[in-house]
Amino acid sequence: MIKRVLITGANAGLGKETAKQLASRHEVEKIYLGCRNIDKALAAKTELEQITGRKIFHILKIDVCDHASVKTAVQELDHSIDALVMNAGGTGGKNFDHVNSNGVTEIFAVNLLGHSLLTQELLKTGKLTKIAVYAGSEAARGVKEMGMKRPALPTSSEEEFTAICDGSFFGKSQDATIPYGSIKYMGALWMSAMARRHPHVKFITMSPGATTGTEGFNTLPTLKQYLMKGMMQVMLWLGKVHNVEVGAKRYINGIFNKELKNGVFYASKNGLTGKICDQSTLFSDLNSTEYQENAYRAIQRFL
Ligand SMILES: NC(=O)c1ccc[n+]([C@@H]2O[C@H](COP(=O)([O-])OP(=O)(O)OC[C@H]3O[C@@H](n4cnc5c(N)ncnc54)[C@H](OP(=O)(O)O)[C@@H]3O)[C@@H](O)[C@H]2O)c1
């Protein structure tokens, strides 16, 4: 039974929709809305209570880019959670390549480092009991339809992954979509390594697929934002992407579908929408225990 769930980035987009869909399941008794902005969190809580008719939403202040905030949030959790949805993330804001006080780029911090710390702290305190779902992306294996190449890592060594964490791997680029794919690739590898280390918890990387109707592109430069949003709209008409209800349903599937295998990264079988499959059947590097361990060790250097 999944009774208590924590979702990071729960005030918008896929996170908020996931909270809504979870509330339609009667066994779910408490949903922690992990948010960094209290005003936005309160607005989301009110909206969710109105839509679902349930008063099961609790705000947990957490900024996944701030290690102190992550540790405080874990301390403040008044109960263990059965499921964690590591959803906060995206293209990392206007200063995505800025290196923060932990030595990693903003885009790395929000998509991966903060969630690694959060999971570690939850496990250390016995507050995560059943399942962890990480927001993956098809960008981790390349997306021809969006002009995104497969991450080009010649060796997937610990050093290469360390250079992804601190951004030095990418040099000076104004394009956040370039580190994004490599970081989501690293995230999927890290989840597989975690599955080996913590067999009492199930670790599923699940891409929501290309999803319109979220705030995902809002921090891109204006021109790029319009281009991406325009392209998504055209792709929605063509049936190549889906809406936020469908995207969030994938997380729900990740939590409840017992047939999904521990440590595996699931995303679209073809393109960016439709059926899902084990992504290592499309990109075998994801299956390498050596690469998984390299990704894990690189992350540990910054925790
Ligand atoms: N949409 C897609 O097509 C797609 C495809 C594949 C994967 N994904 C992944 O799905 C996840 C959600 O994407 P989305 O499209 O729903 O994005 P979104 O609408 O922009 O929502 C992102 C959420 O994350 C929160 N967030 C950002 N930085 C945070 C931080 N430092 N600490 C805590 N929360 C933070 C945001 O809060 P604020 O409101 O405070 O900024 C917001 O609630 C991301 O991990 C993304 O990479 C999305």
The ligand as an SDF file (V2000), in Angstrom:
LIG
                    3D

 48 52  0  0  0  0  0  0  0  0999 V2000
    7.8070   18.5580  -19.8170 N   0  0  0  0  0  0  0  0  0  0  0  0
    8.4780   17.6640  -20.5150 C   0  0  0  0  0  0  0  0  0  0  0  0
    8.3220   17.5420  -21.7400 O   0  0  0  0  0  0  0  0  0  0  0  0
    9.4610   16.7550  -19.8280 C   0  0  0  0  0  0  0  0  0  0  0  0
   10.0050   15.6840  -20.5470 C   0  0  0  0  0  0  0  0  0  0  0  0
   10.8950   14.8300  -19.9280 C   0  0  0  0  0  0  0  0  0  0  0  0
   11.2550   15.0560  -18.6130 C   0  0  0  0  0  0  0  0  0  0  0  0
   10.7280   16.1060  -17.9420 N   0  0  0  0  0  0  0  0  0  0  0  0
   11.1310   16.2910  -16.5380 C   0  0  0  0  0  0  0  0  0  0  0  0
    9.9640   16.3660  -15.7450 O   0  0  0  0  0  0  0  0  0  0  0  0
   10.2150   17.1930  -14.6100 C   0  0  0  0  0  0  0  0  0  0  0  0
    9.1200   18.2360  -14.4470 C   0  0  0  0  0  0  0  0  0  0  0  0
    9.0780   19.0230  -15.6030 O   0  0  0  0  0  0  0  0  0  0  0  0
    7.8840   20.0290  -15.9330 P   0  0  0  0  0  0  0  0  0  0  0  0
    7.8480   20.1160  -17.4200 O   0  0  0  0  0  0  0  0  0  0  0  0
    6.6650   19.6950  -15.1740 O   0  0  0  0  0  0  0  0  0  0  0  0
    8.5140   21.4000  -15.3930 O   0  0  0  0  0  0  0  0  0  0  0  0
    7.8500   22.7020  -14.6990 P   0  0  0  0  0  0  0  0  0  0  0  0
    6.4310   22.8660  -15.0970 O   0  0  0  0  0  0  0  0  0  0  0  0
    8.8110   23.7950  -14.9600 O   0  0  0  0  0  0  0  0  0  0  0  0
    7.8960   22.3270  -13.1430 O   0  0  0  0  0  0  0  0  0  0  0  0
    9.1120   22.2220  -12.4720 C   0  0  0  0  0  0  0  0  0  0  0  0
    8.8520   22.2190  -10.9890 C   0  0  0  0  0  0  0  0  0  0  0  0
   10.1210   22.0820  -10.3330 O   0  0  0  0  0  0  0  0  0  0  0  0
   10.2290   23.1160   -9.3690 C   0  0  0  0  0  0  0  0  0  0  0  0
   11.6120   23.4540   -9.0940 N   0  0  0  0  0  0  0  0  0  0  0  0
   12.5110   24.0390   -9.9120 C   0  0  0  0  0  0  0  0  0  0  0  0
   13.6810   24.2280   -9.2750 N   0  0  0  0  0  0  0  0  0  0  0  0
   13.4980   23.7580   -8.0120 C   0  0  0  0  0  0  0  0  0  0  0  0
   14.3170   23.6840   -6.8580 C   0  0  0  0  0  0  0  0  0  0  0  0
   15.5750   24.1400   -6.8770 N   0  0  0  0  0  0  0  0  0  0  0  0
   13.8180   23.1210   -5.7470 N   0  0  0  0  0  0  0  0  0  0  0  0
   12.5460   22.6700   -5.7070 C   0  0  0  0  0  0  0  0  0  0  0  0
   11.7020   22.7260   -6.7540 N   0  0  0  0  0  0  0  0  0  0  0  0
   12.1800   23.2670   -7.8870 C   0  0  0  0  0  0  0  0  0  0  0  0
    9.4620   24.2850   -9.9530 C   0  0  0  0  0  0  0  0  0  0  0  0
    9.1600   25.2100   -8.9250 O   0  0  0  0  0  0  0  0  0  0  0  0
    9.0830   26.8100   -9.1870 P   0  0  0  0  0  0  0  0  0  0  0  0
    7.6880   27.0730   -9.6250 O   0  0  0  0  0  0  0  0  0  0  0  0
    9.4290   27.3950   -7.8490 O   0  0  0  0  0  0  0  0  0  0  0  0
   10.0930   27.1570  -10.2490 O   0  0  0  0  0  0  0  0  0  0  0  0
    8.2550   23.5390  -10.4940 C   0  0  0  0  0  0  0  0  0  0  0  0
    7.3530   23.2550   -9.4630 O   0  0  0  0  0  0  0  0  0  0  0  0
   11.6170   17.7760  -14.8030 C   0  0  0  0  0  0  0  0  0  0  0  0
   12.5440   17.0210  -14.0570 O   0  0  0  0  0  0  0  0  0  0  0  0
   11.8750   17.5960  -16.2840 C   0  0  0  0  0  0  0  0  0  0  0  0
   13.2460   17.4900  -16.5720 O   0  0  0  0  0  0  0  0  0  0  0  0
    9.8420   16.9550  -18.5040 C   0  0  0  0  0  0  0  0  0  0  0  0
  1  2  1  0
  2  3  2  0
  2  4  1  0
  4  5  1  0
  4 48  2  0
  5  6  2  0
  6  7  1  0
  7  8  2  0
  8  9  1  0
  8 48  1  0
  9 10  1  0
  9 46  1  0
 10 11  1  0
 11 12  1  0
 11 44  1  0
 12 13  1  0
 13 14  1  0
 14 15  2  0
 14 16  1  0
 14 17  1  0
 17 18  1  0
 18 19  2  0
 18 20  1  0
 18 21  1  0
 21 22  1  0
 22 23  1  0
 23 24  1  0
 23 42  1  0
 24 25  1  0
 25 26  1  0
 25 36  1  0
 26 27  1  0
 26 35  1  0
 27 28  2  0
 28 29  1  0
 29 30  1  0
 29 35  2  0
 30 31  1  0
 30 32  2  0
 32 33  1  0
 33 34  2  0
 34 35  1  0
 36 37  1  0
 36 42  1  0
 37 38  1  0
 38 39  2  0
 38 40  1  0
 38 41  1  0
 42 43  1  0
 44 45  1  0
 44 46  1  0
 46 47  1  0
M  CHG  2   8   1  16  -1
M  END
$$$$
